[in-house]
């Protein structure tokens, strides 16, 4: 039992060190990759069932996340969405809520709230008392969670039919228990253009770059760490800053009417990141491009089946290099403004020189008030 507790404590301290020290080191050398990555997981079971292909399609409350320009194309007077998903066998909880409404016949507003977190993490640093005995009452629980609030505005441009623009003011709060917290602010901008059955969209996330300032409770963190580590070259800083560089998503989609009241919606997105070379199908030192494909089959605009593919990554394994992608399936029902959607996403995870698959179930509920 003592050995097990010591191992858990060591793993916790090692993980916390990586989280707290890495941002400061990365900032001193270059802008870190994957900054605020929780904002790129996606929202809404319909979108996630289609492989996160939504930039040209979103036209309800979820547009505040995918492309705020789509809020201007909302068909209901009020629209609300709730979503819950669990990742890695339920360890990570991903929750989302959004509401949108028109201001007049040309403009609309929306608000979105997101949370990604791991709760009830055990801090076992005080598990063994000064006499060398295990004292379970000394275990404290804490959470690691990321929050984001998006305030959105969209407007149709009167001089070009079918063209709308929108933007987000984005407020970020990130918390690592009592060890550290950070605040950030950023701006997103989007465009949608609908013409002769074609849907086109462009989303620019963090267009001004998003700046996050961290405050680190070094005194709390170093409790239980020997003085060599606490005061050595890896000493914990009291603060750190992090910059998220822009990413751009270009999308196109079209809906086809099929016989016997069936329909098919096909869309593609090209997501371009600017934070350095990644293992994507199109990758340069300046930008990396990840293509995505989504399909939705509908019957009487009542029942829907969906599929998607994207997030292709070059994975280095013991046997060589291979390509792994993220695939998703989904289904939905829409009745009198009520939308119930389910999605199952399979994510490729690299570990110890090999890759594995983990499944995530997403459930979302939406309602449009006429």
ABEGO torsion letter per residue (X at the ends): XAAAAAAAAAAAAAAAAAAAAAAAAAAAABBBBGBGAAAAAEBEAAAAAAGGBAAAABABAAAAAABAAAAAABABABBBBBBBBBBGGGABBBBBBBBBBBABAABBBBBBBBBBBBBGBBBAAAABBAAGBBBAAABBBBBBBBBBBBBBBBBBBAABBGBBBBBBBBBBBBBBEAABBBBBBBBBBBBBBBBGGBBBBBBBBGAAEBBBBBBBBAAAAABGBBAAAAABAABBBABBBBBBBBBBBBBBBBBBBBBGGBBBBBBBBBBBBAAEBBABABBBAABBBBBBBBBBBBBGGABBBBBBBEGBBBBBBAAEBBBBBBBBBBBBBBBGGBBBBBBBBBBBBBBGGBBBBBBBBBBBBBBBBX
